[in-house]
Amino acid sequence: GQNEDALEQAVLERLGELGWETISGLDEELGADGTLGRDSESEPVLTYRLRDALAELNPDVPGGALDLAVDELCQPRSGMDKVRANRAVWDLLREGARVTVPNDDGSDETFRVRFVDWDDPGANQWLAVSQFWMDGLPAESEGRKRPDVIGFVNGIPLLFVELKAPHVNVKEAYTKNVTDYRAQIPALFWFNGLLLLSNGPDTKIGSTHATWEHFAEWKKVHDESEPGQLSLDVALEAIAGPARLLDIVENFTAFIEMPGGLVKAVAKNHQYLGVNNPLNAYQELEGGDGRLGVFWHTQGSG
């Protein structure tokens, strides 16, 4: 509806201010020189953008090794448990891929290929795509889906945004859309870092496979003492600014083995600020195991 369209434009505008390039995927042309840089709607990764980014990030690695790294990241993972698939991708994104290619003299050489520059957000490509078409695998799918906004870092879909009109309860973005997308276009979620659901005044953030009760508000950007604001703008600045998104995905995400299987947890707003606020960070870190570990004492971290 009209309200939702206005909200989507507001999201794209805000992401633009935060440093993202924005584009509509509604009338996407496929192919290397296409709108987004992929060959098929069933591809969750914009492989041509990824390949270009890898050449920039790994100037000393031969092209054949970069091609192998793309293949390793983008390989089908439908046979895996969905959370383990998400962790396999997360490990690759954080550690890079180790690929071996033959030299001219017949000997093998191994390279480490970086997918993301975690230390310099500006060294990565940031692209937010509205109306991104995703076609599920035929065996699992009822066909094409079109999430509202997907944020791609170097062509990798790390951020997922689903919007509702202001008069609609934001929970419907979860119950009607997210659960459907997870079932129908699972490949998109192998790569996901964070989900943001909003109807404008009410915005919730959750991890890739979190249940609704683990979604939480992010009302503060820098400091616990800020007046909490229920606004999409605040949440976007808090989690979708390039430095922020990379920090949360790299350092404030944990995969925990639970009796029911592997669970992915992402820090909540107060936990993130508590650790990153230098005044009290050192007290929290006396546990000695670095930044992670700090907030897992909170029961049921989402």
N, C-alpha and C positions, 0 to 999 in steps of 0.2 A: 504494500500500500504506500500511499504518499508519505506518511510519517516515517515509515521504515526507510524509504529512499532518502529522505532528508537526513536521517541518522547516518546512513551509509556514507553520504557525501561529507558529513561532519567528521566521521572517522577517517576518511581518506585525506581530508584537509589537515586534520591533526597529525596524522602519520607523515604527511608531506612536511609539516613544520618540524617534525622530529627527525627528518633526514631521509625519509623513504621516497623513492620514486613511486608514483601511483599510476595505475592503468586499469582499464576495464577489459575483462576477458570474455565479455558477453558474445562478441562476434569474432572470436579468436580465429586467426589464420594459423594453421599448423606448419611445421617445418623449420629448418635452420634459420630462415630469415623471417619467420612468422612473428605474430604479436608477442608471444611469451617465450618461445624458444623450446618447443618440444614437438615430437612427431605424432603424438597420439593423446587423446583425452584420457586414456587409461594410465598415463604416466603422471605420478604425483610430483616428480622432480622435473624442473625445467633444464633438461640435460645440456642443451647448448649453452645456456648461461653458466651452468655449473662448470662445463669444460673451459669456458673463457676465464672464469674466476680462478680455476686451478692453475692455469698457465700464469696468471698474475701472481698468485700466492706461492708458486713453486717454480721460480724461473730457471732453476738448475736441473729440473727433472725432465727427461725426454718425453715427447708426446705419447709414445707407446705406453709408458708407465702411467701417465695421466689417464689415458683411455681405460686401462685396467682398474684404476682407482674409481672411476665413474661406474664401471661395471660392478665393482664390489659393493659400493654404496647402494646402487639402484637394483641389486638383484632381488628377485621375488622372494618374499618371506611369508607367503600365505600358509605354508605348512607349519609355521612356528606359532607358539603361544603369542598372543598379541602384545603382551607387556614385554616378553623376552625379545620380540622383534624390535620393539621401541628401544630397548636397552642395547641391542646389538648395534643399531644405528647411532645411538648416543655415544657408545664407546668409540665408534669409528670417527664421529665428529670431534670428540675430545682428543683422541690419541693420534688421529690420522690413519691412513692405510699404509701397510708395508707391502710393496709390490716389487716383483723381481722380473727383470727383462734381460734378454741376451745383449751383450756388447757386440761390436763389430768383429772382435776376435773370437767370438764363440763362448767366452766366459759369461757368467751371469752377474748382474749387478742389482742390488736391492736398494730401493728408495723409500723414504717415508713421504707420503703425500698429505699435505694439510688441506682440509676442506674449509676451514674457518680460521681467520686470524682472531683469536680470542682477546688479544692484548690491544689491538688497534681496530676498533669498530669501523673506522673509516676506510680500512683496507678491504672491506667486504662490500658486495653489492646488495642493496636493500630495495626490494620491490614488493609493493602491496598491490594485490590483484583483487578487484571486486568482481563478483559474479564469475567465479572460477569453475569451469565445467570439469567434472570428474566422472569418468565412466568406470563403474565397478567391474571386477572380473566377471565374465558372463555367468560363471557357476554360482556366484554369490549375490548377483546384483539384480535389482529391479531397474537397472539402466542408469541414466545420467542424473547426477545430483549437482547442485550449484550453491556451495557455501557462499556466504555474503562477502567476506574479505579473508584472503589468505596472505600472510606475510612470508615472503621468500628471502632467505639469506643465501647469497650465491646460488640461487635457484632451488634451495632446499626449503620445503614448507614448514617452518618452525612455529609460526603463529597462526592460530585459527580464531576467527571472530564471527560470531553469529548474533544477529540483531533482531529485535522485535519492536513493534510500535510502542510508544510510551504507555498506552492504555492496556497493553498486554503484559501479564505477569512474566518476568524474565525467566522464570522456571520453565516456561514453554519452549524456550530456546534449547533447553536441555532435553525435556521429555519428548518433544516433537521432532527436533532436528538433530541434535548431537547423537542421541541413541540410534537414530535411523542411519546417520552417516557412518557411524562406527561399524554398523552391521553391513551396510551396502557398499561403502568405498573404503574398506579397511586399509588399503595401501597408503592413503593419505596420512593415517595416524602412525604408521611405522616411523615417520620422520618428525612428528609433532613434538614441540617443547611445551607449549602452553595453550590453554583455551581461554578466550574472553567472551563472555555472554553479557549482552546489555540491552535494555530498552530505553537508554538515555539516563534517567535518574537513578536506575538501579543496575549496578554492574558487578558481575561475579567472575572470579578467576579460579581456574582449576587445572589440575594436571591432566594429561592425555586421556587416561581411562578412569578418572575419579568419578565416584558416584555423586549425586547432587549434593548430599549433605557435606561433602568435602570441598565444595566451591565456597569461596570467601570473598569478602569485599576488600579492595585496596583503596583506602580513602586518603592515604598520606604518601607523600613522595620522598621527603628527606628526613623527617624527624617525627618521633612519636608525639611531640608537643604541639604539632600543627593542629588546627581545628579540622576534624575529619570532614571531608566533603564527599557527598555521594554524587560523584559526577564521572561521566565517561572520560572527560578530559584528564582528570586526575589519574584515573586508572591507566589510561593509555600512556601518560608520561611516566607513571611508576613502573610499568612492565614492558612497554613497547619502544621506549627510546633505545636506540641501538646498543649503547653501553649496558643499559639495564637488562635488555632481553638476553644478551650474551652472558651477563653475570648470573642471572637466574638459571639459565639453562646449564651453564658450566658448573657453578658452585653451589647452587641452592636447590638442586634436584638430587634425589637419592632413590635407588632401587633397593627394596628391602624384602628379603624372603620372609613370608608369613605362612602360617599353617595352610591358608587357602591358595597359596601360590605367590608369585612375585607381584609386589605392589610398587608403583611409582609414586613418590611423594614430592611435592614442591612446597617450599616455604610459604607461610602466610605473611601478610604485610608486617605485622609487629615483629615477627621473627627475623625477617629480612632486615628491617631497620635496626633491630637490636644488635645484630651482628655487624652491620656496616657502619654503625654510628661509633666513631673512634672513642668517644668518652667512656662507653661501657663495653666496648668490644673486648678489651683485654681481659676483663673479669670473666666474660662468657667463655673465652678461649682457653682458660686455665686447664680445661679438660685435656688439652694437649693434642687433640687430633685434628687441629686445623678448623676451618670454617664449618665444615659439615659436622654432624654429630651434635651441634649445639642445640638445635631446635627439635631434635627427635624426641626430647623428653616430653613434648606436648602430646597428650593422648590424641591419637587419630589425626596426626598431621595429614592434610590433604595434599 
